[in-house]
């Protein structure tokens, strides 16, 4: 049986007069779109347009909520209470759910953004409210999480479906965490390298870390390409073609998770 993988991308991150990424151009090369919900990036009109564009291209739509931090693009940690974080998540997902309903689209998944994602991956006090918000918003949502993470474990305990996510355009530490964006080697922009790493992740369930050690993942369901990475459209296009050439079936998560 051919291995299957979803390609997801963080999109809808433009707001007001500021354009971020190339959403229209990247859509044909992905299977799931993580739509910013207005707090770390995005605005109501951008959310509506991104959902519409995803529908036009047959791309599944998921919520991509983050900390209320436009200036830091949601990549700075915030300390919130359980109630504050749960409500923050429900608020953002609810906004996107309204636009999805208006477009005749059902939300497929939830993927926290930036610092919220990284904190939830290792801190149960953050993971629990994220999962609680997903459960009460829509218990059918698939939660995207790093393999073996605290977030993945919390989602499983709550009875939610989980998709184990890896990153094609980011480098890894030997403990399986992502190299900090503050480091010069954190981002991978060369398409051939992205494809080689992605195929290894899917076929061999491992990646070579920044220090040369091999990190095992186990099962992998989805690969992320960031919409704001330099050359993201070319990366996504090359990634999809490379996976297909390697015999991998590329399709959205709701078909196999």
MIDOFI-85333 format. One record per residue (C-alpha): x, y, z; residue number from 1; residue in three letters. Coordinates in steps of 0.25 Angstrom, whole numbers. Example, Ala and Ser with C-alpha at 12.3 -4.5 7.8 and 13.67 -1.06 7.14 Angstrom:
<pts>
{pt {49 -18 31} 1 "ALA"} {pt {55 -4 29} 2 "SER"} 
</pts>
This chain:
<pts>
{pt {0 0 0} 1 "UNK"} {pt {5 14 -4} 2 "UNK"} {pt {9 23 8} 3 "UNK"} {pt {0 35 9} 4 "UNK"} {pt {3 49 13} 5 "UNK"} {pt {-4 62 14} 6 "UNK"} {pt {3 75 11} 7 "UNK"} {pt {-1 87 19} 8 "UNK"} {pt {2 102 19} 9 "UNK"} {pt {0 114 28} 10 "UNK"} {pt {-8 124 20} 11 "UNK"} {pt {-17 136 21} 12 "UNK"} {pt {-7 144 28} 13 "UNK"} {pt {-8 157 21} 14 "UNK"} {pt {-16 168 28} 15 "UNK"} {pt {-20 182 25} 16 "UNK"} {pt {-11 188 15} 17 "UNK"} {pt {0 177 18} 18 "UNK"} {pt {2 165 8} 19 "UNK"} {pt {8 153 14} 20 "UNK"} {pt {11 141 5} 21 "UNK"} {pt {5 136 -8} 22 "UNK"} {pt {-7 129 -4} 23 "UNK"} {pt {-14 128 -18} 24 "UNK"} {pt {-1 123 -25} 25 "UNK"} {pt {2 112 -14} 26 "UNK"} {pt {-12 106 -13} 27 "UNK"} {pt {-11 96 -25} 28 "UNK"} {pt {2 90 -18} 29 "UNK"} {pt {-4 87 -4} 30 "UNK"} {pt {-16 79 2} 31 "UNK"} {pt {-19 86 15} 32 "UNK"} {pt {-19 101 18} 33 "UNK"} {pt {-16 106 32} 34 "UNK"} {pt {-24 119 32} 35 "UNK"} {pt {-19 130 41} 36 "UNK"} {pt {-31 135 50} 37 "UNK"} {pt {-28 150 52} 38 "UNK"} {pt {-19 150 65} 39 "UNK"} {pt {-5 147 60} 40 "UNK"} {pt {-8 151 46} 41 "UNK"} {pt {-20 151 37} 42 "UNK"} {pt {-33 160 37} 43 "UNK"} {pt {-48 157 34} 44 "UNK"} {pt {-47 159 19} 45 "UNK"} {pt {-34 151 17} 46 "UNK"} {pt {-40 140 25} 47 "UNK"} {pt {-52 140 16} 48 "UNK"} {pt {-44 141 3} 49 "UNK"} {pt {-34 130 8} 50 "UNK"} {pt {-46 120 11} 51 "UNK"} {pt {-52 123 -3} 52 "UNK"} {pt {-38 121 -10} 53 "UNK"} {pt {-36 108 -3} 54 "UNK"} {pt {-50 103 -7} 55 "UNK"} {pt {-48 107 -21} 56 "UNK"} {pt {-35 98 -21} 57 "UNK"} {pt {-41 86 -13} 58 "UNK"} {pt {-32 89 -2} 59 "UNK"} {pt {-37 85 12} 60 "UNK"} {pt {-38 97 22} 61 "UNK"} {pt {-33 97 37} 62 "UNK"} {pt {-32 108 48} 63 "UNK"} {pt {-18 114 51} 64 "UNK"} {pt {-21 122 64} 65 "UNK"} {pt {-9 129 71} 66 "UNK"} {pt {-6 138 82} 67 "UNK"} {pt {-11 153 81} 68 "UNK"} {pt {2 158 76} 69 "UNK"} {pt {2 164 62} 70 "UNK"} {pt {15 171 65} 71 "UNK"} {pt {22 158 68} 72 "UNK"} {pt {15 150 58} 73 "UNK"} {pt {10 141 69} 74 "UNK"} {pt {24 136 71} 75 "UNK"} {pt {26 141 85} 76 "UNK"} {pt {22 134 97} 77 "UNK"} {pt {10 139 106} 78 "UNK"} {pt {6 134 119} 79 "UNK"} {pt {-9 132 120} 80 "UNK"} {pt {-18 125 130} 81 "UNK"} {pt {-25 112 126} 82 "UNK"} {pt {-39 120 124} 83 "UNK"} {pt {-32 131 116} 84 "UNK"} {pt {-25 122 106} 85 "UNK"} {pt {-38 113 104} 86 "UNK"} {pt {-46 125 101} 87 "UNK"} {pt {-36 131 92} 88 "UNK"} {pt {-36 118 84} 89 "UNK"} {pt {-51 117 84} 90 "UNK"} {pt {-52 132 79} 91 "UNK"} {pt {-43 130 68} 92 "UNK"} {pt {-48 117 63} 93 "UNK"} {pt {-62 122 64} 94 "UNK"} {pt {-59 133 55} 95 "UNK"} {pt {-53 124 44} 96 "UNK"} {pt {-64 114 46} 97 "UNK"} {pt {-74 125 42} 98 "UNK"} {pt {-67 128 29} 99 "UNK"} {pt {-65 114 26} 100 "UNK"} {pt {-80 112 28} 101 "UNK"} {pt {-83 124 19} 102 "UNK"} {pt {-75 117 8} 103 "UNK"} {pt {-81 103 10} 104 "UNK"} {pt {-68 98 16} 105 "UNK"} {pt {-66 89 28} 106 "UNK"} {pt {-53 91 36} 107 "UNK"} {pt {-44 79 36} 108 "UNK"} {pt {-34 82 46} 109 "UNK"} {pt {-27 91 57} 110 "UNK"} {pt {-13 95 57} 111 "UNK"} {pt {-8 105 67} 112 "UNK"} {pt {2 116 62} 113 "UNK"} {pt {16 119 66} 114 "UNK"} {pt {19 121 80} 115 "UNK"} {pt {6 115 84} 116 "UNK"} {pt {9 102 76} 117 "UNK"} {pt {23 101 82} 118 "UNK"} {pt {18 103 96} 119 "UNK"} {pt {6 93 95} 120 "UNK"} {pt {16 83 89} 121 "UNK"} {pt {23 82 102} 122 "UNK"} {pt {15 88 113} 123 "UNK"} {pt {2 81 118} 124 "UNK"} {pt {-4 94 124} 125 "UNK"} {pt {-4 100 110} 126 "UNK"} {pt {-8 87 103} 127 "UNK"} {pt {-20 84 111} 128 "UNK"} {pt {-27 97 108} 129 "UNK"} {pt {-24 96 93} 130 "UNK"} {pt {-30 82 93} 131 "UNK"} {pt {-42 86 101} 132 "UNK"} {pt {-45 98 92} 133 "UNK"} {pt {-44 88 80} 134 "UNK"} {pt {-53 78 87} 135 "UNK"} {pt {-64 88 90} 136 "UNK"} {pt {-63 95 77} 137 "UNK"} {pt {-64 83 68} 138 "UNK"} {pt {-60 69 73} 139 "UNK"} {pt {-58 64 59} 140 "UNK"} {pt {-46 73 57} 141 "UNK"} {pt {-33 67 55} 142 "UNK"} {pt {-22 73 64} 143 "UNK"} {pt {-8 75 57} 144 "UNK"} {pt {3 72 67} 145 "UNK"} {pt {18 68 67} 146 "UNK"} {pt {20 53 68} 147 "UNK"} {pt {21 49 83} 148 "UNK"} {pt {17 63 88} 149 "UNK"} {pt {10 66 100} 150 "UNK"} {pt {-1 73 91} 151 "UNK"} {pt {-3 60 83} 152 "UNK"} {pt {-4 52 96} 153 "UNK"} {pt {-14 62 101} 154 "UNK"} {pt {-23 61 89} 155 "UNK"} {pt {-23 46 89} 156 "UNK"} {pt {-28 46 103} 157 "UNK"} {pt {-39 55 99} 158 "UNK"} {pt {-43 46 89} 159 "UNK"} {pt {-39 55 77} 160 "UNK"} {pt {-32 50 64} 161 "UNK"} {pt {-18 54 63} 162 "UNK"} {pt {-9 56 51} 163 "UNK"} {pt {6 56 54} 164 "UNK"} {pt {13 67 47} 165 "UNK"} {pt {27 70 42} 166 "UNK"} {pt {33 82 35} 167 "UNK"} {pt {39 81 22} 168 "UNK"} {pt {46 95 22} 169 "UNK"} {pt {51 95 36} 170 "UNK"} {pt {63 89 43} 171 "UNK"} {pt {62 80 55} 172 "UNK"} {pt {70 79 68} 173 "UNK"} {pt {74 65 73} 174 "UNK"} {pt {62 64 83} 175 "UNK"} {pt {52 66 71} 176 "UNK"} {pt {49 80 74} 177 "UNK"} {pt {51 91 63} 178 "UNK"} {pt {63 99 63} 179 "UNK"} {pt {60 114 68} 180 "UNK"} {pt {57 124 57} 181 "UNK"} {pt {67 132 63} 182 "UNK"} {pt {78 123 58} 183 "UNK"} {pt {83 125 44} 184 "UNK"} {pt {81 110 40} 185 "UNK"} {pt {66 110 44} 186 "UNK"} {pt {60 111 31} 187 "UNK"} {pt {62 102 18} 188 "UNK"} {pt {60 109 5} 189 "UNK"} {pt {66 100 -5} 190 "UNK"} {pt {55 92 -12} 191 "UNK"} {pt {64 79 -14} 192 "UNK"} {pt {68 79 0} 193 "UNK"} {pt {54 81 5} 194 "UNK"} {pt {49 69 -4} 195 "UNK"} {pt {60 60 0} 196 "UNK"} {pt {57 62 15} 197 "UNK"} {pt {42 61 13} 198 "UNK"} {pt {43 47 6} 199 "UNK"} {pt {52 42 17} 200 "UNK"} {pt {42 47 27} 201 "UNK"} {pt {31 40 20} 202 "UNK"} {pt {38 27 15} 203 "UNK"} {pt {48 25 27} 204 "UNK"} {pt {40 33 38} 205 "UNK"} {pt {53 40 42} 206 "UNK"} {pt {61 53 39} 207 "UNK"} {pt {75 57 40} 208 "UNK"} {pt {77 68 51} 209 "UNK"} {pt {85 80 51} 210 "UNK"} {pt {96 73 59} 211 "UNK"} {pt {96 61 49} 212 "UNK"} {pt {89 51 58} 213 "UNK"} {pt {77 44 52} 214 "UNK"} {pt {63 47 59} 215 "UNK"} {pt {52 36 58} 216 "UNK"} {pt {38 41 57} 217 "UNK"} {pt {29 28 56} 218 "UNK"} {pt {16 31 48} 219 "UNK"} {pt {16 44 40} 220 "UNK"} {pt {2 49 34} 221 "UNK"} {pt {5 63 29} 222 "UNK"} {pt {17 72 25} 223 "UNK"} {pt {17 87 27} 224 "UNK"} {pt {22 97 17} 225 "UNK"} {pt {21 111 23} 226 "UNK"} {pt {15 122 14} 227 "UNK"} {pt {24 133 18} 228 "UNK"} {pt {37 124 15} 229 "UNK"} {pt {45 130 4} 230 "UNK"} {pt {41 123 -9} 231 "UNK"} {pt {29 116 -2} 232 "UNK"} {pt {22 114 -15} 233 "UNK"} {pt {34 107 -22} 234 "UNK"} {pt {36 99 -10} 235 "UNK"} {pt {22 94 -9} 236 "UNK"} {pt {21 91 -24} 237 "UNK"} {pt {35 83 -23} 238 "UNK"} {pt {31 76 -11} 239 "UNK"} {pt {18 71 -16} 240 "UNK"} {pt {24 66 -29} 241 "UNK"} {pt {36 60 -22} 242 "UNK"} {pt {27 52 -12} 243 "UNK"} {pt {18 47 -24} 244 "UNK"} {pt {31 43 -31} 245 "UNK"} {pt {35 35 -19} 246 "UNK"} {pt {22 27 -19} 247 "UNK"} {pt {15 35 -8} 248 "UNK"} {pt {0 38 -9} 249 "UNK"} {pt {-3 53 -6} 250 "UNK"} {pt {-17 56 0} 251 "UNK"} {pt {-24 63 11} 252 "UNK"} {pt {-24 58 25} 253 "UNK"} {pt {-39 55 25} 254 "UNK"} {pt {-37 44 15} 255 "UNK"} {pt {-28 35 24} 256 "UNK"} {pt {-27 40 39} 257 "UNK"} 
</pts>
